[in-house]
Structures are given as structure tokens and as C-alpha cells.
Amino acid sequence: MSTPAKFQNFDGKKMKFSNHGKGAEDLPTKNYQGPNQSLVLDPLRLYLREVKRYRLLSREEVTNLAIRYREKGDMEAGYKMICANLRLVVKIAMDFQLYWIQNLMDLTQEGNIGLIQALRKFDPYRGYKFSYYASFWIKAYIIKFIMDNWKLVKIGTTLAQRKLFFNLRKEEERLETQGITASPRLLSHRLNVKEWEIIEMDQRLNNREVSLDSPLKEDTEDTYLSFLPSEDLPVDDQLADREAGAIFHGKLQLFRKQLEGKDAVIFDSRLLAETPLTLQEIGSKLGISRERVRQIESRLKKRLKDYLEEEIEQRDLPESLV
């Protein structure tokens, strides 16, 4: 995320933050390397210095601004509300830094999106404090970001998984400090989830992800995918299915030879066709009503069922299908 020199507003336009006349000489110089070297600046520190320049608003001011934004679409009012709560986003992001140590600015960026969404949804007439309302949106966007990016395979796709992600390790440490063994059964009882969910989440948190296409060793072309069981049917089952299909097809052809006239047309157009005609289409073709076609079709199905039960005996089928 960039520093507040630019900020994407809630209508897709760019809003610029005032620099208040500050130049490079006003920036922190803790990381200055020497008189002939460039200034190395911490983006987070710069961001914090910038957001602190926007004063906090009283509850009355926030209410007035929220009404102006909601009733009149006053973008300047919305801008002031966003700026005044940027520090709230940083504070909430820091609470989640334990779960995303890569870069606090990532969490801050997502939290800012949640803050903007809160402004869109906020109703000043309900009497809630905007910062309190916005905190839920900020947390929701931060949590979603962490869940989506924790690993390549998404984690926390259900409420129970999200609950475990944030509380499993805390509960384990709490029990260990009391001298109690944190068994899956005890943890499932304490966190009100199933025992298998505890085991699954523990494995996902402890184990790293491995691509199925990656080689087992550096000196081999074998991949992890090569050792997964095949989802294809065993060869003997495939042969059995083919044999059963051939028997069924042969009996079906013999049954077809017994049909004549309307029965044959309806059988071919409804029961054998890859794209069956409608009852109305067949009725128009044969000069009979739609209901009469349905009756003939129903009778044909019963005849076919009786014929197959009589003709196809268990001895005709492969052992696997008996």
C-alpha cells in the first residue's frame, strides 16, 4: 500500500492528501547511512507520520459529516471521516500482526478498504458510533485477507475453521501454562468444535504445502503426483462394464424388433434417441394427442422392464455386476 499521498476513494476517483508543506527534511532519518548515501525510509513509519496529521473528530462532527455524506453525497465529508479513522485501521491491523508477520502494510491496506465499505453502509440515524461500526468492517476485510493468503490452499473457508485458526494456538498455550496436556478431545470441548476439525487444523498449521508437480528429490524426475492413487476404474471393472453394456445393448435390439407402428416410433423417438422429441412433437407426427403418446410410452417402459428382467439372468452378467 502506498503512503497517504494518494488514496483511492469510494467513487473510484483519486483523492490527494495534503503534505502540509513538509519536505524530505521533515521525514525520519533513523536509517540514514551516510553523507553520500541515499535516505532509506520505512514505509510504515512514513504512513504513521502522515495519518497522525489528521485530527480526530468528535462524535457530533462525525454524525454531521455522515448525514452530509448520506443525504447529499458530500464526498468532502466522507473524505474527512476516512482520514480521521486511518489510525483506527492501523491499530486493528497491529492486533492481527501475529497472524501476518510479512508486512503490516498489507493488513492496513485491506483494513482501509473495509473502512471505505463501512462508510458506504453507515446509517447515522441508528445512533451507533461510526468508529465502532467501522471496526467490524475493518476486521472482516483483514481476516478475509489473512484467510485467503495464509497458504496456497485456502484455509478458514468455514466459520469453524476461522475460529480454530485464530484460537487453537492460544488455547493450547493456555492449557500448557496450567500444566494440562492439550489433547484434541479436550481442545474440541473447550472450543466447541469436532475433534477431527482440531486434528485437521493442527496439521494444516504445522505442515508446509508441497506442489504435486514438484520432484521428490533433486536427482529424479518422479513427482508427488506419480504416487497418488489413480481415480480410474481397475481394468477388470472396465472390462466388466463393457461386457455388461454389450449384453444390455443386444437385448435392447431384440426388444426393438418386436415393436411396430406407433410403438416403434415412440420407442425410437423417446427411449433410444440422444435428444428425445417432446410428447407434443410425437403426437403431431402420429396424429394423436399428447396424452396418448404418454400412455404408450408408459406402457413401453413397463414392457421393456419385464422383458429385461426375464431375458437378462444373473448368469449373463459379469460377476462384479451380480
Secondary structure, 3 states (H helix, E strand, C coil): CCCCCEEECCCCCEEECCCCCCCHHHCCCCCCCCCCCCCCCCHHHHHHHHHCCCCCCCHHHHHHHHHHHHHHCCHHHHHHHHHHCHHHHHHHHHHCHHHCCCCHHHHHHHHHHHHHHHHHHCCHHHCCCHHHHHHHHHHHHHHHHHHHHCCCCCCCCCHHHHHHHHHHHHHHHHHHHCCCCCCHHHHHHHHCCCHHHHHHHHHHHHCCCCCCCCECCCCCCCEHHHHCCCCCCCHHHHHHHHHHHHHHHHHHHHHHHCCCHHHHHHHHHHHHCCCCCCHHHHHHHHCCCHHHHHHHHHHHHHHHHHHHHHHCCHHHCCHHHC
